[in-house]
């Protein structure tokens, strides 16, 4: 008798509020974690966040660090704080704010960082696709197709990226591996937000959706090798796009800095 491992329904949300790894720049890590969760739709527009004490404890950060992060998120327009009875911190799913968060993160990461993150994602997402071809239930395969239908009908770039990120998480869930799914969620937190600031034409989106349908077809055909290869090829292409976008953003920033240095009055205009 086959034993199937089911991913707990709240696993994505538990990953949002799981403790952060030890290290520097803890406030920035909180901003990245919560911002990514908002972008992926795991915590939704208008949702109230846990209290500061609860959230600091679950993320394993000090209340001072958490308040710094919430202040940053408020300044970015991703969180609103209400005082008094019924008050607290509430999510604001602003596409403009999410795009700016993405571009800021893309400027920070170097080409080597992006390449290494792409390597890890190819390993995790490719393995998830291979195992999904071996283990996915028919209902899970149908869910992957339905998600691609929603992706094709999505109205905006951020919404498209959100749905696409959840599609990759669903593939990992269809692989019947809790650990792989958690890894995919973490990678979407780390890499998913970088895509929000990149643009796609309608033709590029249609080509991406067609590629994703080929992945689902390979999973449905129980073809592990093709499933993995197609996902790895997609991840490699996206990684190359992110590296190109990083170069364009940093060059643009250098040009602005050079212009301001040459014409100091421009800084105050």
C-alpha positions in Angstrom: 0.0 0.0 0.0 1.4 3.4 -1.0 1.8 5.9 1.7 1.3 9.5 0.5 2.8 12.4 2.4 0.4 15.4 2.5 1.7 18.9 2.9 -0.1 20.6 5.8 -2.4 23.3 4.4 -0.9 26.1 6.5 2.7 25.2 5.7 3.3 28.3 3.6 2.0 30.6 6.4 4.2 28.8 8.9 7.2 29.4 6.7 6.4 33.1 6.8 6.5 33.3 10.6 9.3 30.8 11.1 12.4 31.9 12.9 15.0 33.7 10.8 18.5 32.3 10.5 21.1 33.9 12.7 23.1 36.6 11.0 23.5 40.3 10.4 21.0 42.7 8.8 18.1 41.1 10.7 15.8 44.0 10.1 16.3 43.8 6.4 15.7 40.1 6.6 12.3 40.7 8.3 11.4 43.2 5.6 12.4 40.8 2.8 10.5 37.9 4.5 7.2 39.8 5.0 7.5 41.7 1.7 7.9 38.4 -0.2 4.9 36.9 1.7 2.8 39.9 0.7 3.9 39.6 -2.9 3.2 35.9 -3.0 -0.3 36.4 -1.5 0.5 34.2 1.5 -0.5 37.1 3.8 -3.1 39.1 2.0 -4.2 42.7 1.6 -5.9 44.1 4.7 -4.7 41.2 7.0 -3.7 42.1 10.5 -0.2 40.9 11.5 0.4 39.3 14.9 1.2 41.6 17.7 4.8 42.9 17.9 5.6 40.6 20.8 4.2 37.6 19.0 5.8 38.4 15.7 9.2 39.1 17.2 9.1 35.8 19.1 8.1 33.8 16.1 10.8 35.3 13.9 13.3 35.1 16.7 14.2 38.8 16.6 14.2 41.5 19.2 11.2 43.8 19.4 13.5 46.7 18.5 14.5 44.9 15.3 10.9 44.1 14.5 9.8 47.7 15.1 12.6 48.9 12.7 11.4 46.4 10.1 7.8 47.5 10.5 8.8 51.1 10.3 10.6 50.3 7.0 7.6 48.4 5.7 5.3 51.4 6.6 7.7 53.8 4.8 7.6 51.5 1.7 3.8 51.5 1.8 3.4 47.8 2.5 2.1 48.0 6.1 -0.3 50.5 7.7 -0.5 50.9 11.5 -3.7 51.9 13.3 -3.8 53.1 16.9 -6.4 52.6 19.6 -9.0 49.9 20.0 -8.9 47.4 17.1 -5.5 48.8 16.0 -2.4 47.0 15.0 -0.3 46.6 11.8 -2.2 45.7 8.6 -0.9 44.5 5.2 -1.1 46.8 2.2 -0.6 44.9 -1.0 0.7 47.8 -3.1 2.0 46.7 -6.6 4.1 49.9 -6.8 5.7 49.3 -3.4 6.3 45.6 -4.2 8.0 46.6 -7.4 10.3 49.1 -5.7 11.1 46.5 -3.0 12.1 44.1 -5.8 14.3 46.6 -7.6 16.1 47.6 -4.4 16.9 43.9 -3.6 18.0 43.4 -7.2 20.5 46.2 -6.9 21.9 44.8 -3.6 22.6 41.3 -5.0 25.7 40.8 -7.1 25.8 38.6 -10.2 27.6 35.8 -8.3 24.8 35.9 -5.7 22.1 35.6 -8.4 23.9 32.8 -10.1 24.3 30.8 -6.9 20.7 31.3 -5.9 19.7 30.2 -9.4 21.8 27.0 -9.0 20.0 26.2 -5.7 16.6 26.9 -7.2 17.4 24.7 -10.2 18.3 21.9 -7.8 15.2 22.2 -5.7 12.6 23.1 -8.3 14.0 20.5 -10.8 14.0 17.7 -8.1 10.4 18.7 -7.1 9.3 18.4 -10.8 11.0 15.0 -11.1 9.3 13.7 -8.0 5.9 15.2 -8.9 6.0 13.2 -12.1 6.4 10.1 -10.0 4.1 10.9 -7.2 1.5 13.6 -8.0 -2.2 12.7 -7.8 -4.4 13.5 -10.8 -6.2 16.2 -8.7 -2.8 17.9 -8.1 -2.0 17.8 -11.8 -5.3 19.4 -12.5 -4.7 22.0 -9.9 -1.4 22.9 -11.7 -3.3 23.4 -15.0 -6.0 25.5 -13.3 -3.2 27.7 -11.8 -1.8 28.3 -15.3 -5.3 29.3 -16.4 -5.4 31.9 -13.7 -1.9 33.1 -14.6 -3.0 33.7 -18.2 -6.0 35.7 -17.0 -4.1 37.7 -14.4 -4.4 41.5 -15.0 -1.0 42.8 -13.7 2.7 42.0 -13.5 2.8 41.5 -9.8 -0.3 39.3 -9.7 1.2 37.2 -12.5 4.5 36.8 -10.6 2.5 35.9 -7.5 0.5 33.2 -9.2 3.6 31.8 -10.9 5.4 31.6 -7.6 2.5 29.7 -6.1 2.6 27.4 -9.1 6.1 26.3 -8.3 5.2 25.8 -4.7 2.3 23.6 -5.8 4.7 21.5 -7.9 6.8 20.9 -4.8 3.6 20.0 -2.8 2.7 17.6 -5.6 6.0 15.9 -5.1 4.7 14.8 -1.7 7.8 16.3 0.1 7.2 18.6 3.0 10.9 19.5 3.1 11.2 20.3 -0.6 8.0 22.4 -0.4 9.5 24.4 2.5 12.7 24.9 0.5 10.7 26.1 -2.5 8.8 28.5 -0.3 12.1 29.9 1.0 13.4 30.3 -2.5 10.3 32.1 -3.6 10.8 34.5 -0.6 14.5 35.0 -1.6 14.1 35.1 -5.4 10.4 35.6 -6.1 10.4 39.2 -5.2 13.3 39.9 -7.6 11.0 39.2 -10.5 8.3 41.7 -9.6 10.4 44.6 -11.0 11.0 42.9 -14.3 8.6 43.3 -17.2 7.3 40.8 -19.7 5.5 41.4 -23.0 2.3 39.6 -23.8 4.3 37.3 -26.2 6.9 36.6 -23.5 4.1 35.7 -20.9 2.4 33.5 -23.5 5.7 31.7 -24.2 6.3 31.2 -20.4 2.8 29.8 -19.9 3.4 27.4 -22.8 6.6 26.3 -21.3 4.9 25.7 -17.9 2.1 23.7 -19.7 4.8 21.4 -21.1 6.1 20.8 -17.6 2.6 19.8 -16.5 2.2 17.6 -19.5 5.5 15.8 -18.7 4.3 15.4 -15.1 1.0 14.0 -16.3 2.9 11.6 -18.7 4.9 10.4 -15.7 8.1 11.5 -17.4 10.5 12.5 -14.5 13.5 13.3 -16.7 11.7 15.7 -19.0 9.9 17.3 -16.1 13.1 18.1 -14.4 14.9 19.2 -17.6 12.2 21.7 -18.5 12.1 23.3 -15.1 15.9 23.5 -14.9 15.9 25.2 -18.4 13.3 27.7 -17.2 15.2 28.5 -14.0 18.4 29.0 -16.0 16.7 31.4 -18.4 15.1 33.4 -15.5 18.5 33.6 -13.7 20.1 35.0 -16.8 17.3 37.6 -17.1 17.8 38.6 -13.5 21.5 39.0 -14.0 20.8 41.2 -17.0 18.3 43.2 -15.1 20.8 43.7 -12.2 23.4 45.0 -14.7 20.8 47.5 -16.2 19.7 48.7 -12.8 23.2 49.3 -11.5 24.4 51.0 -14.7 21.3 53.3 -14.5 22.2 54.1 -10.9 25.8 54.9 -11.9 24.7 57.2 -14.7 22.4 59.1 -12.2 25.3 59.4 -9.7 27.6 60.6 -12.5 25.0 63.2 -13.6 24.5 64.5 -10.1 28.2 64.8 -9.5 28.7 66.7 -12.7 25.6 68.9 -12.1 25.2 69.3 -8.3 22.2 71.5 -8.7 20.3 68.5 -10.1 20.3 66.9 -6.7 17.9 69.5 -5.4 15.7 69.7 -8.5 
